[in-house]
Amino acid sequence: MKGHVKRLLKVPDRSFFLFGPRGVGKSTWLKEHLREAFFVDLLDASLSLELMRNPHVLEALVGNRPAESWVVLDEIQKIPALLDETHRLMETRKWRFALCGSSARKLRRGGVNLLAGRALTLNMESLSFGEMGSRFDFEFSLEWGLLPFVQNDRKNAAGILRAYVNTYLKEEIREEGIVRMVPPFVRFLSVAGLLNGQTVNAQNIASEAAVPRSSVDVYFSILSDTLIGHFLPAYQPRLKVRERTHPKFYWFDAGVARSSAGLLGDPADRSWKGFALETLVFHELRVFNEVLQKHRPLAYYRTAAGVEIDFIIETRKRHADSPPRVVCLEVKLADRWNRKWEKPMRELHANPGIGVERMIGVYTGDRTYHYEGLDVLPIAEFLKQLHQGKVF
């Protein structure tokens, strides 16, 4: 895929944080939309050291720019102490700040307050179907992911993804001292990559990775805080059935998960692609949720008897006089739809304790079907309807 892709995120009219994994295009987006801004790149070692020693230098660097001018601080997590100075300058000089980073972890550890609500928080993900449109290549994206520089240099996808994981280990882990011993974390990454999209069983993961059980929770929090992955919680509508409570964990990008698992040299098998398809759908749901500021809770549903629905989108919370309302999605890597896959959604729909607004089966076939209140959609049609606002 060559050429410019217009991102869906919009620049707000007030100060904001922009978080997202490395390489998703945050800096490029800021330079495109805030061309007149004063940019401070904290990856510049000498500048970073100067500001670390004396944060007040920031005001002198920006100079006499008028009120409402934009100032961009890229890689803000490098110097958490700059947030106090940023806060002061927002109040005294009335400058607007775009604070960009790949993690809020170090900011929180430093005891800063993320500007006490004076700045919005935006999240940027990898490229999405809604942004690429006709240039979206489903088969390639399923195997190699949606990072911009992977999509723009497809013949070198494997090498780029290997370098990405190595860079993440070097810059996010070693340099910032997030973990004291890197080798155990590397073993954990490999296991976590293999288990992309599956229920988290910390004890089993600890055994597979040969790390202490207590370390697994810490390692997952690192992946979550650095936006490399996201937990999908179990939905618990309390419908008088035993419901599973363990979350699933999805990497932000199927290609990065594949690289971490050490599978780039092998053809992606069907099982892997099945979880990659769920990862892609979860990614698109998050992108739409963020861009449209829907803030709808996303979850999966599974009972102890094994009845499972891949994604639950809660469109309305439970009220004293009415049950919660949800949209159900079942995602299958299959060219033909098997109607037995509908059963979990229909069972939930039949329960008076919950309001199911829509049931959707998503598959990799070509035809659209409508079965007694349930829509079966090819993946491309589903993604089109999602970004048109027709799903939730």
C-alpha positions in Angstrom: 0.0 0.0 0.0 1.5 3.3 -1.1 0.3 6.8 -0.6 -1.1 9.0 2.1 -3.8 7.6 4.4 -6.0 10.1 6.1 -6.4 9.2 9.8 -9.8 9.3 11.5 -8.7 11.1 14.7 -9.5 14.8 14.9 -7.4 17.4 16.6 -9.4 18.9 19.5 -9.4 22.6 20.2 -7.8 22.3 23.6 -4.7 20.6 25.1 -4.5 16.9 24.8 -2.5 13.8 25.4 -2.0 11.5 22.4 -1.1 7.9 23.4 -0.5 4.9 21.2 2.0 2.1 20.6 5.3 3.0 18.9 5.1 3.2 15.1 1.3 3.8 14.6 1.9 7.3 13.2 1.4 9.7 16.2 4.3 12.1 15.3 3.4 12.1 11.6 -0.2 12.9 12.4 0.8 15.8 14.8 3.2 17.3 12.2 0.5 17.1 9.5 -2.3 18.7 11.6 -0.3 21.1 13.8 2.1 22.5 11.2 2.6 25.8 13.0 3.2 24.3 16.4 6.5 24.4 18.2 7.8 20.9 18.4 10.0 19.5 21.2 11.4 16.0 20.4 12.4 14.4 23.7 14.3 11.7 21.8 16.9 14.4 21.2 19.3 13.3 23.9 21.0 16.8 24.5 17.6 18.6 24.6 16.1 15.9 26.8 19.0 16.2 29.3 18.7 20.0 29.4 15.0 19.9 30.1 15.4 17.1 32.7 17.9 19.3 34.6 15.7 22.4 34.3 12.1 22.1 33.1 11.7 25.9 33.1 13.9 26.0 30.0 10.8 25.0 28.1 9.3 28.5 28.4 12.4 30.0 27.0 12.5 27.6 24.1 9.0 28.3 23.0 9.7 32.0 23.3 7.1 34.8 22.8 4.4 32.8 21.0 0.9 34.2 21.5 -1.8 32.7 23.6 -3.6 29.7 22.0 -0.4 28.7 20.2 0.3 25.0 20.0 3.3 23.3 21.6 4.0 19.6 20.9 6.0 17.6 23.4 6.9 14.3 21.7 7.7 11.2 23.9 6.5 13.0 27.0 7.0 9.9 29.2 10.7 10.5 29.0 10.5 13.4 31.4 7.4 13.2 33.6 8.5 16.3 35.5 7.7 18.4 32.5 4.0 18.1 33.1 4.2 20.4 36.1 5.9 23.0 33.9 3.3 22.3 31.1 0.5 22.9 33.6 2.1 26.2 34.7 2.5 27.4 31.1 -1.1 26.5 30.2 -2.2 28.7 33.0 0.2 31.6 32.6 0.9 31.8 28.9 -2.4 30.2 27.7 -0.5 27.9 25.3 -2.1 24.7 24.1 -0.1 21.5 24.4 -0.2 18.2 22.5 1.6 15.7 24.7 2.5 12.6 22.8 3.8 9.3 24.1 3.7 5.5 23.9 2.9 5.0 27.6 1.3 6.7 30.6 3.0 4.1 32.9 6.1 6.2 33.6 3.9 9.3 34.1 1.8 7.6 36.7 4.8 6.1 38.4 6.3 9.6 38.7 3.3 10.7 40.7 2.1 13.2 38.2 -1.6 13.9 37.8 -1.9 14.0 34.0 -2.7 17.7 34.3 -5.8 17.2 36.6 -8.2 16.9 33.7 -7.0 20.0 31.9 -6.1 18.0 28.9 -8.1 15.5 26.9 -6.8 12.0 26.3 -6.8 10.5 22.8 -5.6 7.1 21.7 -4.2 6.3 18.3 -4.1 2.7 17.0 -2.6 1.1 13.8 -4.3 1.8 10.5 -7.9 0.7 10.2 -10.3 -0.4 7.5 -12.1 2.9 8.0 -8.9 4.8 7.0 -7.6 2.6 4.2 -10.9 1.9 2.4 -10.3 0.3 -1.0 -6.6 -0.1 -0.2 -7.4 -2.5 2.7 -5.9 -5.9 2.0 -7.6 -8.4 4.3 -5.4 -11.4 3.7 -2.2 -9.4 4.1 -3.4 -7.6 7.2 -4.5 -10.9 8.8 -1.0 -12.3 8.5 1.2 -9.2 8.9 -0.9 -6.7 10.8 -1.8 -3.0 10.3 1.3 -1.0 11.3 1.8 1.8 8.8 5.4 1.0 7.9 4.4 -2.7 7.4 1.5 -1.8 5.2 3.7 0.6 3.2 6.6 -1.9 2.6 4.8 -5.2 2.4 7.7 -7.1 0.9 9.8 -6.4 4.0 7.0 -7.1 6.5 8.8 -9.9 8.3 12.0 -7.9 8.8 10.2 -4.8 9.9 8.2 -6.8 12.5 11.3 -8.5 13.9 13.0 -5.1 14.3 9.8 -3.7 15.9 9.8 -6.3 18.7 13.6 -5.8 19.2 13.1 -2.0 19.4 10.3 -2.4 21.8 12.5 -4.5 24.1 15.4 -2.1 23.8 13.6 1.3 24.2 10.6 0.5 26.3 12.1 -2.2 28.6 15.8 -1.9 28.9 16.3 1.9 28.7 13.4 2.8 30.9 14.2 0.0 33.4 10.6 -1.3 33.5 11.8 -4.8 34.4 15.0 -5.6 36.3 15.7 -8.8 34.3 15.0 -8.8 30.6 15.4 -12.6 29.7 12.4 -13.8 31.7 10.3 -11.0 30.2 11.4 -12.1 26.7 10.3 -15.7 27.5 7.0 -14.3 28.7 6.6 -12.3 25.4 7.0 -15.4 23.3 4.3 -17.3 25.3 2.0 -14.2 25.3 2.4 -13.9 21.6 1.3 -17.5 21.1 -1.7 -17.0 23.3 -3.0 -13.9 21.5 -6.8 -13.7 21.8 -7.1 -16.4 24.5 -8.2 -16.5 28.1 -5.5 -15.5 30.5 -4.4 -18.3 32.8 -1.6 -16.8 34.7 -0.4 -20.1 36.3 -0.1 -21.9 33.0 1.7 -18.9 31.4 4.1 -18.8 34.3 4.9 -22.5 33.8 5.3 -22.2 30.0 7.6 -19.1 30.3 9.5 -20.4 33.4 8.8 -17.2 35.3 7.3 -16.7 38.8 3.5 -16.6 38.9 3.7 -13.1 40.5 5.7 -11.8 37.5 3.0 -12.7 35.0 0.6 -10.0 36.3 3.4 -7.5 36.3 4.4 -8.4 32.7 0.8 -8.2 31.4 0.4 -4.8 33.1 3.5 -3.6 31.2 2.1 -4.7 27.9 -1.2 -3.0 28.7 0.4 0.2 30.0 2.7 0.5 27.0 -0.4 -0.1 24.8 1.1 -3.3 23.2 -2.1 -5.2 24.2 -5.5 -4.9 25.6 -7.6 -7.0 28.0 -11.0 -8.0 26.9 -13.0 -8.5 30.1 -15.6 -11.2 30.6 -19.2 -9.8 30.5 -21.2 -10.6 33.6 -24.8 -9.8 33.2 -25.6 -12.2 36.1 -28.3 -14.2 34.4 -28.5 -17.0 36.9 -25.8 -19.0 35.1 -22.2 -19.6 36.0 -20.2 -17.0 34.0 -16.5 -17.0 33.3 -14.6 -14.1 34.9 -11.1 -14.4 33.5 -10.3 -11.8 30.8 -8.8 -12.5 27.3 -5.7 -10.7 26.1 -5.3 -9.4 22.6 -2.2 -7.8 21.2 -2.8 -4.4 19.5 -1.6 -5.8 16.2 -1.6 -9.4 14.9 1.7 -9.0 13.1 3.5 -7.9 16.3 2.0 -10.8 18.2 3.2 -13.2 15.5 6.7 -11.6 15.7 6.8 -11.9 19.4 5.7 -15.6 19.2 8.6 -16.3 16.8 6.2 -17.4 14.0 7.3 -15.0 11.2 9.4 -17.7 9.5 6.4 -20.2 9.4 3.3 -19.9 7.3 0.4 -18.7 9.4 -1.8 -21.7 10.2 -5.6 -21.7 10.4 -5.7 -21.6 14.1 -3.4 -18.6 14.2 -5.4 -16.8 11.6 -8.6 -17.4 13.5 -7.3 -15.5 16.5 -5.8 -12.9 14.1 -9.2 -12.3 12.7 -10.6 -11.7 16.2 -7.7 -9.4 16.9 -8.5 -7.4 13.7 -12.2 -7.1 14.6 -11.3 -6.0 18.2 -8.9 -3.5 16.7 -11.6 -2.0 14.5 -14.1 -1.9 17.4 -11.6 0.1 19.5 -10.8 2.5 16.7 -14.4 3.2 16.0 -15.1 3.5 19.8 -12.2 6.0 20.1 -12.8 8.1 17.0 -16.5 8.6 17.6 -16.0 8.9 21.4 -18.7 6.3 22.0 -17.0 4.9 25.1 -19.0 1.7 24.9 -17.7 -1.2 27.0 -16.4 -4.1 25.0 -16.3 -7.7 26.4 -16.7 -11.3 25.6 -19.3 -13.7 27.1 -18.8 -17.3 28.2 -20.6 -19.5 30.6 -19.0 -22.3 32.6 -20.8 -24.7 30.2 -18.7 -23.4 27.3 -21.3 -21.1 25.7 -19.3 -18.3 24.2 -19.9 -15.1 22.2 -16.7 -13.4 20.9 -17.7 -9.8 21.5 -20.4 -8.1 23.5 -20.9 -4.3 23.0 -22.9 -2.8 25.8 -24.9 0.0 24.3 -26.9 0.8 27.5 -26.2 0.1 31.2 -28.6 -1.7 33.4 -31.2 0.6 35.1 -33.5 -0.1 38.0 -36.4 -0.6 35.6 -34.7 -2.1 32.5 -32.0 -4.7 31.7 -28.8 -3.8 29.9 -28.7 -3.6 26.2 -26.0 -5.2 24.0 -24.9 -6.0 20.5 -23.5 -9.5 20.0 -20.8 -10.5 17.5 -19.6 -14.0 16.6 -16.5 -14.1 14.4 -15.5 -17.1 12.3 -12.6 -17.8 9.9 -14.8 -19.7 7.5 -16.0 -19.4 3.9 -19.4 -20.9 4.8 -21.6 -19.9 7.7 -22.6 -22.8 10.0 -25.9 -22.0 11.7 -24.9 -23.9 14.9 -22.6 -20.9 15.6 -25.7 -18.8 16.2 -26.8 -20.8 19.2 -24.9 -18.8 22.0 -26.3 -15.5 20.7 -29.8 -16.8 20.4 -29.7 -18.2 23.9 -28.6 -14.8 25.3 -31.3 -13.1 23.2 -34.0 -15.4 24.7 -33.0 -14.4 28.3 -35.4 -11.8 29.6 -32.6 -10.4 31.9 -30.8 -8.8 28.9 -31.8 -6.8 25.9 -30.0 -7.9 22.7 -30.3 -5.2 20.1 -28.6 -6.9 17.3 -26.9 -10.3 16.6 -24.2 -10.4 14.0 -22.2 -13.3 12.6 -19.0 -12.2 10.9 -17.2 -14.6 8.6 -14.8 -14.7 5.6 -17.3 -15.8 3.0 -18.9 -13.7 0.3 -22.6 -13.7 0.9 -24.9 -11.8 3.3 -27.6 -13.7 5.1 -30.5 -12.7 7.3 -31.8 -15.4 9.7 -34.7 -14.5 12.1 -33.2 -11.4 13.5 -29.6 -12.4 13.0 -27.3 -10.9 10.3 -24.5 -12.9 8.8 -22.0 -10.5 7.2 -18.7 -10.9 5.2 -15.9 -9.3 7.0 -15.6 -6.4 4.6 -19.3 -5.7 4.8 -19.2 -5.8 8.6 -16.3 -3.4 8.7 -18.1 -1.1 6.3 -21.2 -1.0 8.5 -19.2 -0.5 11.6 -17.5 2.6 10.4 -20.8 3.9 9.0 -22.2 3.7 12.6 -24.7 0.9 11.8 -23.3 -1.6 14.3 -23.4 0.5 17.5 
